């Protein structure tokens, strides 16, 4: 038997959402050009939330009605047929979506609400909703910086000083979209689907642990003395660090032991290095097909036949994050939005054959 950790609330009320939506769907040039646009606003009130309370109460959290979150966004779909002849046709669709969520209020006396958290080696990165800020703020430990220059502060051993609870920005992208192009040349067809995203922050465990364990390239690089950073400092090795001395406020340029710097410092205590922009452009699917003509099928019970070769996730065209981390395949943890990469198995590139028959 277990004792419930959540204090039930007999006065709980249903959450309430108020929304407004307006749109337009228009066609031009004999339906060869189209625009479908939607603008929306939504306000969510009295959401049902678990609120942390003192363990002295015998419970860890209580269920309450709280919060007011507003969302505004726009969705646009542009369709077109740039070329249309007897033997060739090109159809294209561009989709764009942007949403801005703002936390207007939470609970009396409460300005932050934890959506999710992830800990490693006594260090924690959080996903928060903060009053007056966009939804989904990424909070964690990072560099303490000099207020005058913005450079990192160094301790007596010339290592970065940690500052807790830095705000790295919102994990919500500025906009997302897709770009579909379909080409038909006589009985052949070619289709390409591109996904893209602009903005949004995420934290990468893989990159941090690769540096911490010495498997990342920079942990065995050659410094400007022509020595491997792993070589002893007395032999010209070490990692070159630059910053501001916290005690003297003077600029510092020095070499520090690589293992101490990578394993014990930035690979454990400094999360600035592992927060990346999730912007990307990805070829999501590519297919080429052939359809048999009606003349070849007229003496059969088959009305249509199409054979196609399909490639899914064939190529990442561009990404702002380091190579080896796929920002289009992130984990959401227990939150409702993707914000962390923890070394999960990525979506693999796959190839297939499709046969469609119509009787």
C-alpha positions in Angstrom: 0.0 0.0 0.0 1.1 3.6 -0.6 -0.1 6.9 0.8 -1.3 9.3 -1.9 1.2 12.2 -2.3 -1.4 14.5 -3.9 -3.8 16.5 -1.8 -7.2 16.3 -3.5 -9.3 19.4 -3.9 -13.1 18.9 -3.7 -13.7 22.5 -4.9 -11.9 22.0 -8.2 -13.6 23.6 -11.2 -13.3 22.8 -14.9 -10.7 24.8 -16.8 -12.0 27.4 -19.2 -10.9 28.4 -22.7 -12.1 31.4 -24.7 -11.0 31.6 -28.4 -11.4 33.8 -31.4 -10.6 32.7 -35.0 -10.8 34.5 -38.4 -9.7 33.2 -41.7 -9.8 33.6 -45.5 -9.7 31.0 -48.2 -9.3 32.5 -51.7 -8.4 31.2 -55.2 -7.0 33.0 -58.2 -6.2 32.3 -61.9 -8.7 29.4 -62.4 -7.6 27.8 -59.0 -3.9 27.8 -60.0 -3.0 30.1 -57.1 -4.6 29.8 -53.6 -4.3 31.4 -50.1 -5.7 29.9 -46.9 -4.9 32.1 -43.9 -6.1 31.8 -40.3 -5.5 34.1 -37.3 -6.5 33.0 -33.8 -6.4 34.0 -30.2 -7.1 31.8 -27.2 -7.1 32.4 -23.5 -6.9 29.5 -21.1 -8.1 30.1 -17.5 -8.3 28.1 -14.3 -6.2 25.3 -15.5 -6.0 22.2 -13.3 -2.4 22.2 -11.9 -0.5 20.3 -9.3 1.1 22.8 -6.9 4.1 21.9 -4.7 3.3 22.3 -1.0 5.2 21.8 2.2 5.9 18.1 3.0 4.9 18.9 6.6 1.3 18.7 5.3 1.8 15.0 4.6 1.6 15.6 0.8 4.0 16.7 -1.9 1.5 18.7 -4.0 -2.1 19.9 -4.1 -4.4 20.2 -7.1 -5.6 23.7 -7.7 -7.3 25.9 -10.3 -4.8 28.5 -11.4 -3.3 30.4 -14.4 -4.1 32.5 -17.3 -2.2 31.8 -20.5 -2.9 33.6 -23.8 -2.0 32.3 -27.2 -1.9 34.2 -30.5 -1.0 32.8 -33.8 -1.3 32.6 -37.5 -1.4 29.7 -40.0 -0.9 30.3 -43.7 -1.1 27.9 -46.6 -0.1 29.0 -50.1 -0.8 26.6 -53.0 0.1 27.1 -56.6 0.5 25.4 -60.0 3.3 27.4 -61.6 3.5 25.2 -64.7 0.7 23.2 -66.4 1.1 21.7 -69.9 0.0 18.5 -71.6 3.2 16.6 -70.6 4.4 18.5 -67.5 2.7 19.8 -64.3 4.3 21.4 -61.2 2.2 21.8 -58.0 3.5 23.4 -54.9 2.3 24.0 -51.3 4.0 26.2 -48.7 2.7 26.0 -45.1 3.7 28.4 -42.3 2.6 28.5 -38.6 3.6 30.8 -35.8 2.3 30.8 -32.2 3.1 33.2 -29.4 2.2 32.0 -25.9 2.3 34.3 -22.9 1.9 33.5 -19.2 -0.2 36.3 -17.9 -0.8 35.0 -14.4 -0.4 31.8 -12.3 -1.5 31.7 -8.7 -1.6 34.5 -6.0 2.0 34.9 -4.8 3.4 32.5 -7.5 5.4 33.9 -10.5 7.0 30.7 -11.8 5.6 27.2 -12.4 7.9 24.2 -13.2 6.8 22.3 -16.2 9.6 19.8 -16.3 13.2 19.2 -15.1 16.2 17.0 -15.8 19.1 16.4 -13.5 22.6 15.0 -13.9 25.5 15.0 -11.5 23.7 17.3 -9.0 23.0 19.8 -11.7 19.4 20.5 -13.0 18.0 22.2 -16.1 14.4 23.3 -15.8 11.5 24.1 -18.1 9.4 26.9 -16.5 6.4 29.1 -17.1 7.2 32.5 -15.8 4.6 35.3 -15.4 5.1 38.0 -18.0 7.4 35.9 -20.3 6.7 33.6 -23.3 5.7 30.0 -22.5 8.5 27.4 -21.9 11.6 29.2 -20.5 14.7 27.0 -20.3 16.5 27.7 -17.0 19.8 26.2 -15.8 23.4 26.7 -14.5 25.9 28.5 -16.7 28.7 31.0 -16.8 28.8 33.9 -14.4 29.8 36.9 -16.5 31.4 40.3 -15.8 28.7 42.9 -15.8 30.9 45.5 -17.6 32.3 43.4 -20.5 30.0 40.3 -20.7 33.1 38.1 -20.5 33.1 35.0 -18.3 34.4 35.4 -14.8 37.3 33.1 -13.7 38.2 31.9 -10.2 41.7 31.7 -8.6 42.4 28.6 -10.7 41.4 30.3 -13.9 38.3 28.2 -14.3 34.8 29.5 -15.1 32.6 30.4 -12.1 29.1 29.0 -12.1 25.9 31.0 -11.8 22.6 29.2 -11.1 19.2 29.8 -12.7 20.2 31.5 -15.9 17.4 32.0 -18.4 18.5 30.6 -21.8 15.3 31.6 -23.6 12.1 30.0 -24.8 11.9 26.5 -26.3 9.0 27.5 -28.5 10.0 28.2 -32.1 9.2 31.5 -33.8 7.6 29.6 -36.7 7.5 26.2 -38.3 6.5 25.1 -41.8 6.6 22.7 -44.7 7.3 23.0 -48.4 5.8 20.4 -50.7 6.6 20.2 -54.4 5.1 17.7 -56.8 6.2 17.3 -60.5 4.4 15.2 -63.0 6.1 14.4 -66.3 3.8 12.2 -68.5 3.4 9.0 -66.4 6.3 9.8 -64.0 5.9 11.8 -60.8 8.4 13.3 -58.3 7.4 14.5 -54.8 9.6 16.3 -52.3 8.6 17.3 -48.8 10.7 19.8 -46.8 10.2 20.6 -43.1 11.7 23.7 -41.5 11.7 25.5 -38.1 13.0 28.9 -37.0 14.1 29.4 -33.4 13.4 27.6 -30.2 16.1 26.5 -27.6 16.9 23.0 -26.5 19.5 21.3 -24.2 21.7 18.5 -25.5 22.9 15.8 -23.1 24.8 14.0 -25.9 27.0 17.0 -26.6 27.7 17.6 -22.9 28.6 14.0 -22.1 30.7 13.7 -25.2 32.9 16.5 -23.9 32.8 15.2 -20.3 33.9 11.7 -21.3 36.6 13.0 -23.7 35.0 11.7 -26.8 34.4 15.0 -28.5 37.0 16.4 -30.9 37.8 19.6 -28.9 39.0 17.5 -25.9 42.0 16.3 -28.0 42.6 19.4 -30.2 45.9 21.1 -30.8 46.4 24.3 -28.9 48.2 27.4 -30.2 51.4 26.1 -28.7 51.3 23.2 -31.2 50.6 20.7 -28.4 47.7 18.5 -27.7 45.4 20.0 -25.0 45.7 16.8 -23.1 49.5 17.2 -22.7 50.8 18.4 -19.3 50.8 22.2 -18.8 54.6 22.0 -18.2 55.0 20.7 -21.7 53.0 23.3 -23.4 49.7 21.5 -23.3 46.4 22.5 -21.7 43.3 24.4 -22.9 43.6 28.1 -23.4 40.9 30.1 -21.6 40.2 33.8 -21.6 38.0 35.8 -19.3 38.0 38.3 -16.4 39.5 37.5 -13.0 36.7 37.6 -10.4 39.2 38.9 -7.8 41.2 41.5 -9.7 38.7 42.3 -12.5 41.6 42.2 -14.9 41.6 40.3 -18.3 43.1 36.8 -18.1 44.5 34.5 -20.8 45.9 31.3 -19.4 46.2 27.5 -20.0 44.3 25.1 -17.7 44.4 21.4 -17.4 42.1 19.9 -20.1 40.6 17.1 -18.0 39.7 19.5 -15.2 38.2 22.0 -17.6 36.2 19.6 -19.8 35.2 16.9 -17.3 34.8 18.8 -14.0 33.7 22.2 -15.3 31.9 22.7 -18.6 31.0 19.0 -18.9 29.3 19.1 -15.6 28.5 22.6 -14.3 28.2 24.9 -17.3 25.1 24.5 -19.4 25.5 27.5 -21.7 27.7 25.4 -23.9 25.0 22.8 -24.5 21.9 25.0 -25.2 21.4 25.3 -29.0 19.1 26.9 -31.5 16.6 24.3 -32.9 16.4 26.0 -36.3 16.7 23.5 -39.2 15.7 22.7 -42.8 15.1 19.0 -43.5 14.2 16.9 -46.5 11.5 14.8 -44.8 10.4 12.6 -47.7 11.3 12.1 -51.4 9.5 9.8 -53.8 9.5 9.0 -57.5 6.7 7.0 -59.1 5.3 5.7 -62.3 1.7 5.2 -63.2 0.6 2.7 -65.9 -1.5 4.2 -68.6 -5.2 3.4 -69.0 -4.5 1.8 -72.3 -2.4 -1.0 -70.7 -5.0 -1.6 -68.0 -8.2 -1.4 -70.0 -8.4 -5.2 -70.5 -7.9 -5.9 -66.8 -10.0 -5.3 -63.6 -7.4 -2.8 -62.4 -8.4 0.8 -62.9 -5.1 2.4 -61.8 -1.6 1.2 -60.9 1.2 3.3 -59.4 4.7 2.0 -58.4 6.9 4.3 -56.4 10.3 4.4 -54.6 10.2 6.3 -51.3 13.0 7.7 -49.1 12.0 9.1 -45.6 14.4 11.4 -43.7 17.0 11.2 -46.5 18.8 14.4 -45.7 19.3 17.3 -43.2 19.8 20.3 -45.5 20.8 22.7 -42.8 20.7 23.0 -39.0 22.1 25.5 -36.6 22.9 22.9 -33.9 26.1 20.8 -34.1 26.2 17.9 -36.5 25.1 14.7 -34.9 22.2 16.2 -33.0 18.9 16.2 -34.8 16.8 19.2 -33.7 13.7 17.8 -35.5 13.7 14.8 -33.2 13.8 16.1 -29.6 12.3 14.6 -26.4 9.5 16.4 -24.6 10.1 14.6 -21.3 7.0 14.9 -19.2 6.2 18.4 -20.7 3.9 19.1 -23.6 6.6 20.5 -25.8 10.0 19.2 -27.1 13.0 20.8 -25.3 15.7 18.3 -24.5 18.0 15.8 -26.4 19.1 12.9 -24.2 20.8 10.6 -26.7 17.6 8.9 -27.9 17.7 6.7 -31.0 17.1 9.1 -33.8 14.6 8.6 -36.6 16.5 6.6 -39.2 16.8 7.1 -42.9 14.5 4.6 -44.6 13.7 3.4 -48.1 10.7 1.6 -49.4 8.7 0.6 -52.4 5.0 1.5 -52.7 2.5 -0.2 -54.9 -1.0 1.3 -55.2 -3.8 -0.6 -57.0 -7.3 0.7 -57.7 -10.0 -1.8 -58.7 
